[in-house]
């Protein structure tokens, strides 16, 4: 199987010169093993020993004699799914302190809370941590994501980029949403429907059992599907609880499981330094649009386009594409949403220093001042802290549509 290079690779190589260990986290099946095997061969200038703690046999082998385990693997070592052996972290610290600053370990895992607890307790300051999400659509066409990400944080710089049109027909967007970014599907290595269904069953029946004792897996499966259908909405725990016949505490617990396993992203509300009444609940984003649409039995472009909640699904897709661009450019993510009880909202807010960059998402080929109403509403409340805003749309032209609002073609985000 041909390896598809990832945009995060040069940043991994750079970090390997500064840290003795690198941890890459993210959902299952995003290509963490392939990525670290490929990068490791460059960093170590030789093949890297890769061992997975995904099997009880390998975990037991480590636990029988940890000191011998590391003596038998003196070079650069790649330990996969390290959350299954949390007691490895103190030994990693000991080994790093023994060998000094030389690069020693690649680590990977797919359960965030378990991993970060081990890192903060044993490896703080010794390990660089990066996220690997499913492919961002733009990654399939270009390797360098940083110029675009930097321009998102400084919108006036967008106009300095190449002044060409970025056409992206609606059908191209719909197919990108249905495909998602998991490598086997987006690289045409497996049939989408069969792969997504296998992933769903593995996630519910195996991964969730590893993370937590969920007694009613059938109801949890319906919960995952319900969350997929609410991607792009502000979380309403009471409504979710009533739909499934569970309590709010269970909703909180199950949402934390989805977040811990990187299946959903919680976009917090921005409400700092204002006395106005603002919505403070987070917005839910399903991490992979392809999997989320499969769970809703949406598998064809026409079905997707005619879905009554299509606008929210498109918004969530674009926001996750932006989230992935930040992650794969190895840049920190601090995205929020903003809304008021009266209905004014901005789909995404990027705090950059003292400024706030508001971003709206519109599935429209013609955009104007009406599409920037949320940006104007935010500026009325937060004043000059609100910088130049961005409207992401199907309009192919990168241009200014108001004095402090720039249209960003979705084709530019998608590499189209």
C-alpha positions as CSV (number, residue, x, y, z in Angstrom):
1,X,0.0,0.0,0.0
2,X,1.5,3.4,-1.1
3,X,2.1,5.8,1.8
4,X,0.5,9.2,1.4
5,X,2.7,11.9,2.9
6,X,1.1,14.2,5.6
7,X,1.5,17.9,6.0
8,X,2.6,17.5,9.6
9,X,5.8,15.5,8.7
10,X,8.3,18.4,8.5
11,X,7.1,19.7,11.9
12,X,7.7,16.2,13.4
13,X,11.2,16.2,12.1
14,X,11.8,19.6,13.5
15,X,10.5,18.6,16.9
16,X,12.7,15.5,16.9
17,X,15.7,17.8,17.0
18,X,14.4,19.5,20.2
19,X,12.7,16.8,22.2
20,X,13.7,13.3,23.2
21,X,10.2,12.0,22.6
22,X,7.2,12.8,20.5
23,X,3.6,11.8,21.2
24,X,1.1,11.8,18.3
25,X,-2.6,11.4,19.3
26,X,-5.8,11.2,17.3
27,X,-8.6,8.9,16.3
28,X,-8.0,5.3,15.4
29,X,-7.2,4.7,11.7
30,X,-5.9,8.1,10.9
31,X,-2.5,6.8,9.9
32,X,-0.4,7.5,13.0
33,X,1.5,4.2,12.6
34,X,2.3,4.8,8.9
35,X,3.3,8.5,9.7
36,X,5.6,7.7,12.5
37,X,7.2,4.8,10.8
38,X,8.0,6.9,7.7
39,X,9.2,9.9,9.8
40,X,11.1,7.7,12.2
41,X,13.2,6.2,9.4
42,X,14.3,9.7,8.4
43,X,15.0,10.9,12.0
44,X,16.9,7.8,12.9
45,X,18.5,7.3,9.5
46,X,17.5,3.7,9.8
47,X,14.4,1.5,10.2
48,X,12.7,2.1,13.5
49,X,11.6,-0.7,15.9
50,X,7.8,-0.5,16.2
51,X,5.9,-2.2,19.0
52,X,2.2,-2.0,19.7
53,X,0.6,-2.2,23.1
54,X,-2.6,-3.0,21.3
55,X,-2.2,-6.6,22.3
56,X,-2.1,-8.1,25.8
57,X,0.9,-10.1,24.9
58,X,3.0,-7.0,24.2
59,X,1.8,-5.3,27.3
60,X,2.7,-8.4,29.4
61,X,6.1,-8.6,27.8
62,X,6.9,-5.1,28.9
63,X,5.5,-5.6,32.4
64,X,7.4,-8.8,33.1
65,X,10.7,-7.0,33.0
66,X,10.6,-3.3,32.0
67,X,14.3,-2.8,32.3
68,X,15.1,-5.7,30.0
69,X,12.4,-4.5,27.6
70,X,14.2,-1.2,27.0
71,X,17.7,-2.8,27.0
72,X,16.5,-5.0,24.1
73,X,15.5,-1.9,22.1
74,X,18.4,0.6,22.4
75,X,17.7,2.7,19.3
76,X,14.8,4.9,18.4
77,X,11.7,3.0,19.5
78,X,8.1,3.5,18.3
79,X,5.5,2.5,20.9
80,X,2.0,2.4,19.5
81,X,-1.3,2.7,21.6
82,X,0.6,3.5,24.8
83,X,-2.6,4.2,26.7
84,X,-3.0,0.5,27.1
85,X,0.1,0.4,29.3
86,X,-0.1,3.6,31.4
87,X,2.6,2.2,33.7
88,X,5.1,2.7,30.9
89,X,5.3,6.4,31.4
90,X,7.6,6.4,34.5
91,X,9.9,4.0,32.7
92,X,10.0,6.3,29.7
93,X,11.0,9.2,32.0
94,X,13.8,7.0,33.4
95,X,15.0,6.0,30.0
96,X,14.9,9.6,28.7
97,X,16.8,10.9,31.7
98,X,19.4,8.2,31.3
99,X,20.1,8.8,27.6
100,X,20.0,12.6,27.7
101,X,18.7,14.9,25.0
102,X,19.1,12.5,22.1
103,X,15.8,11.6,20.4
104,X,14.6,8.2,21.7
105,X,10.9,7.6,21.4
106,X,7.9,8.0,19.1
107,X,4.7,7.4,20.9
108,X,1.1,7.2,19.7
109,X,-2.3,6.7,21.1
110,X,-6.0,7.2,20.5
111,X,-7.5,8.0,24.0
112,X,-6.7,11.6,24.9
113,X,-7.4,11.7,28.7
114,X,-5.5,8.5,29.5
115,X,-2.5,9.7,27.4
116,X,-2.3,13.2,28.8
117,X,-2.5,12.1,32.4
118,X,0.5,9.9,31.8
119,X,2.4,12.7,30.0
120,X,1.7,15.4,32.7
121,X,2.6,13.1,35.5
122,X,5.8,11.7,34.1
123,X,6.9,13.3,30.9
124,X,6.2,17.0,31.2
125,X,8.9,19.0,29.4
126,X,10.3,15.8,27.8
127,X,7.7,15.1,25.1
128,X,6.2,17.1,22.3
129,X,2.5,16.4,21.7
130,X,0.8,16.7,18.3
131,X,-2.6,15.7,17.0
132,X,-3.2,13.7,13.8
133,X,-6.7,14.0,12.5
134,X,-8.2,12.4,9.4
135,X,-6.9,14.0,6.2
136,X,-7.8,17.7,5.7
137,X,-9.1,17.9,2.1
138,X,-6.4,20.4,1.3
139,X,-3.7,18.0,2.4
140,X,-4.4,15.8,-0.6
141,X,-3.2,18.6,-2.9
142,X,-0.5,20.5,-1.1
143,X,2.0,19.9,1.7
144,X,2.4,23.3,3.2
145,X,-0.6,24.5,5.3
146,X,1.0,27.2,7.4
147,X,0.6,30.1,4.9
148,X,-3.2,29.6,4.9
149,X,-3.4,29.0,8.6
150,X,-1.4,32.2,9.3
151,X,-3.7,34.1,6.9
152,X,-6.8,32.9,8.8
153,X,-5.4,34.5,11.9
154,X,-4.4,37.7,10.0
155,X,-7.2,38.0,7.4
156,X,-5.8,41.0,5.7
157,X,-2.9,38.8,4.6
158,X,-5.4,36.7,2.6
159,X,-5.5,39.4,0.0
160,X,-1.7,39.1,-0.4
161,X,-2.1,35.6,-1.6
162,X,-2.3,34.7,-5.3
163,X,-5.2,36.6,-6.8
164,X,-6.9,33.8,-8.7
165,X,-10.3,32.3,-8.6
166,X,-10.9,29.2,-6.5
167,X,-14.0,27.5,-8.1
168,X,-15.5,24.7,-6.1
169,X,-18.8,23.3,-7.6
170,X,-21.4,22.3,-5.0
171,X,-21.1,18.6,-6.1
172,X,-17.3,18.8,-5.2
173,X,-18.2,20.0,-1.7
174,X,-20.9,17.3,-1.2
175,X,-18.5,14.5,-2.2
176,X,-15.8,15.8,0.0
177,X,-18.3,15.8,2.9
178,X,-19.4,12.2,2.2
179,X,-15.9,10.9,1.8
180,X,-14.4,12.5,5.0
181,X,-10.7,12.2,5.7
182,X,-10.0,8.7,7.0
183,X,-7.1,7.4,4.8
184,X,-8.7,4.1,3.7
185,X,-11.8,5.9,2.3
186,X,-10.3,9.2,1.0
187,X,-7.4,7.4,-0.7
188,X,-9.8,4.9,-2.3
189,X,-8.2,1.9,-0.5
190,X,-11.5,0.5,0.8
191,X,-15.3,0.8,-0.1
192,X,-16.7,3.7,2.0
193,X,-19.9,2.1,3.3
194,X,-18.2,-1.2,4.4
195,X,-15.3,0.6,6.0
196,X,-17.4,3.1,7.9
197,X,-19.7,0.3,9.2
198,X,-16.7,-1.7,10.3
199,X,-15.3,1.4,12.1
200,X,-18.6,2.0,13.8
201,X,-18.8,-1.6,15.1
202,X,-15.2,-1.6,16.3
203,X,-15.5,1.8,18.0
204,X,-18.7,0.9,19.9
205,X,-17.9,-2.8,20.7
206,X,-14.2,-2.5,21.5
207,X,-12.9,1.0,22.0
208,X,-15.8,2.1,24.3
209,X,-15.3,-1.1,26.4
210,X,-11.7,-0.1,26.8
211,X,-12.5,3.4,27.8
212,X,-15.4,2.9,30.1
213,X,-18.0,0.4,31.3
214,X,-21.0,1.3,29.2
215,X,-23.7,-1.2,30.1
216,X,-26.1,-0.5,27.2
217,X,-24.0,-0.4,24.0
218,X,-27.1,-0.3,21.8
219,X,-28.3,2.9,23.4
220,X,-24.7,4.3,23.3
221,X,-24.7,3.5,19.5
222,X,-27.9,5.5,19.1
223,X,-26.3,8.3,21.1
224,X,-23.3,8.4,18.7
225,X,-25.7,8.6,15.7
226,X,-27.7,11.3,17.4
227,X,-24.6,13.4,18.0
228,X,-23.6,13.0,14.3
229,X,-27.0,14.5,13.4
230,X,-26.5,17.4,15.7
231,X,-23.0,18.3,14.5
232,X,-22.8,22.1,14.2
233,X,-25.3,22.8,17.0
234,X,-25.0,24.1,20.5
235,X,-25.2,21.2,22.9
236,X,-28.6,20.7,24.6
237,X,-28.0,17.9,27.1
238,X,-31.6,17.8,28.3
239,X,-32.9,17.3,24.8
240,X,-30.4,14.5,24.1
241,X,-31.2,12.9,27.4
242,X,-35.0,13.0,26.8
243,X,-34.5,11.5,23.3
244,X,-32.6,8.5,24.6
245,X,-34.3,8.0,28.0
246,X,-31.1,8.7,30.0
247,X,-30.1,11.4,32.5
248,X,-27.9,14.5,32.0
249,X,-25.1,12.9,34.0
250,X,-24.9,10.0,31.5
251,X,-25.0,12.5,28.6
252,X,-22.0,14.2,30.2
253,X,-20.1,10.9,30.6
254,X,-20.9,9.7,27.1
255,X,-19.9,13.0,25.5
256,X,-16.6,12.8,27.4
257,X,-16.0,9.4,25.9
258,X,-16.6,10.7,22.4
259,X,-14.3,13.6,23.0
260,X,-11.6,11.4,24.7
261,X,-11.6,9.1,21.6
262,X,-11.5,12.1,19.2
263,X,-14.8,11.3,17.6
264,X,-16.3,14.8,18.5
265,X,-14.8,18.2,19.1
266,X,-16.3,20.5,21.6
267,X,-16.2,24.2,20.4
268,X,-16.5,26.3,23.6
269,X,-18.5,29.5,23.6
270,X,-16.7,32.8,23.7
271,X,-18.0,35.1,26.4
272,X,-15.0,36.7,28.0
273,X,-15.0,40.4,29.2
274,X,-18.6,41.2,28.4
275,X,-21.7,41.9,30.5
276,X,-24.1,41.0,27.7
277,X,-26.1,37.9,27.8
278,X,-24.3,35.4,25.6
279,X,-24.8,31.6,25.0
280,X,-22.2,29.8,27.1
281,X,-22.8,26.2,26.0
282,X,-20.3,24.5,23.7
283,X,-21.0,23.6,20.1
284,X,-20.6,20.0,19.0
285,X,-18.6,19.1,15.9
286,X,-18.5,15.5,14.7
287,X,-14.8,15.0,13.8
288,X,-15.2,13.2,10.5
289,X,-18.0,14.2,8.2
290,X,-17.9,10.9,6.2
291,X,-18.4,8.7,9.3
292,X,-21.0,11.1,10.7
293,X,-23.1,11.1,7.5
294,X,-22.8,7.3,7.3
295,X,-24.3,7.0,10.8
296,X,-27.2,9.0,9.5
297,X,-27.6,6.8,6.4
298,X,-26.7,9.7,4.2
299,X,-24.5,8.3,1.4
300,X,-25.5,10.1,-1.8
301,X,-24.9,13.8,-2.8
302,X,-28.6,14.4,-3.5
303,X,-29.7,13.0,-0.1
304,X,-27.1,15.2,1.6
305,X,-28.1,18.3,-0.2
306,X,-31.8,17.8,0.6
307,X,-31.2,17.0,4.2
308,X,-33.2,19.5,6.4
309,X,-30.2,20.2,8.5
310,X,-27.7,20.4,5.6
311,X,-26.7,24.0,6.5
312,X,-25.4,22.9,10.0
313,X,-23.7,19.9,8.5
314,X,-21.8,22.0,6.0
315,X,-20.9,24.5,8.7
316,X,-19.5,21.7,10.9
317,X,-17.6,20.2,7.9
318,X,-15.9,23.6,7.2
319,X,-15.1,24.2,10.9
320,X,-13.5,20.8,11.2
321,X,-11.5,21.4,8.0
322,X,-10.1,24.5,9.6
323,X,-9.4,22.6,12.9
324,X,-7.5,20.0,11.0
325,X,-5.5,22.7,9.1
326,X,-4.3,24.1,12.4
327,X,-3.4,20.6,13.8
328,X,-1.5,19.5,10.8
329,X,0.4,22.7,10.5
330,X,1.4,22.0,14.2
331,X,-0.1,25.3,15.3
332,X,-2.1,25.8,18.5
333,X,-5.9,25.7,18.3
334,X,-8.1,28.0,20.3
335,X,-11.4,28.1,18.4
336,X,-14.7,29.2,19.9
337,X,-18.2,29.9,18.7
338,X,-20.2,33.0,19.6
339,X,-23.9,33.6,19.9
340,X,-26.6,35.5,21.8
341,X,-30.0,34.3,23.0
342,X,-31.6,36.5,20.4
343,X,-30.1,34.6,17.6
344,X,-27.0,36.6,16.5
345,X,-24.0,34.3,16.0
346,X,-20.6,33.8,14.6
347,X,-19.8,30.2,13.6
348,X,-16.1,30.4,14.6
349,X,-14.0,32.9,16.6
350,X,-10.3,32.7,16.6
351,X,-8.7,34.7,19.5
352,X,-5.3,36.0,18.3
353,X,-3.6,38.0,21.0
354,X,-6.0,40.7,22.0
355,X,-7.9,40.5,18.7
356,X,-10.9,38.3,17.8
357,X,-11.2,37.0,14.3
358,X,-14.8,36.1,13.4
359,X,-15.6,33.6,10.7
360,X,-19.0,32.8,9.1
361,X,-19.8,29.8,6.9
362,X,-22.3,30.1,4.0
363,X,-23.3,27.5,1.4
364,X,-23.9,30.2,-1.2
365,X,-22.3,31.3,-4.5
366,X,-23.1,35.0,-4.0
367,X,-22.3,36.7,-0.7
368,X,-22.8,40.2,0.5
369,X,-23.3,42.3,3.6
370,X,-26.3,40.2,4.8
371,X,-23.9,37.3,5.2
372,X,-21.7,39.2,7.6
373,X,-24.5,40.2,10.1
374,X,-23.1,37.9,12.8
375,X,-19.7,39.6,12.4
376,X,-21.3,43.0,12.7
377,X,-23.3,41.9,15.8
378,X,-20.1,40.7,17.4
379,X,-18.4,43.9,16.7
380,X,-21.2,45.9,18.3
381,X,-20.7,44.0,21.6
382,X,-16.9,43.6,21.6
383,X,-15.9,46.7,19.7
384,X,-12.5,47.2,18.2
385,X,-11.2,43.9,19.6
386,X,-13.0,42.3,16.6
387,X,-10.7,42.3,13.7
388,X,-11.3,41.8,10.0
389,X,-13.9,39.1,9.6
390,X,-14.1,36.2,7.1
391,X,-17.0,34.7,5.2
392,X,-16.3,31.2,3.8
393,X,-18.6,30.6,0.8
394,X,-18.9,28.9,-2.6
395,X,-18.1,32.3,-4.2
396,X,-14.8,31.6,-6.1
397,X,-13.3,35.0,-5.7
398,X,-11.0,35.9,-2.8
399,X,-12.1,39.5,-2.2
400,X,-13.2,42.2,0.2
401,X,-17.0,42.3,0.5
402,X,-17.1,45.0,3.1
403,X,-14.6,47.3,4.7
404,X,-13.6,44.8,7.3
405,X,-15.0,41.5,5.8
406,X,-13.2,39.2,3.3
407,X,-14.8,36.4,1.3
408,X,-12.7,33.2,1.5
409,X,-13.7,30.7,-1.2
410,X,-14.3,27.2,0.2
411,X,-12.3,26.0,-2.7
412,X,-9.2,27.6,-1.2
413,X,-9.8,25.7,2.1
414,X,-10.4,22.4,0.2
415,X,-7.4,22.8,-2.1
416,X,-9.9,22.9,-5.0
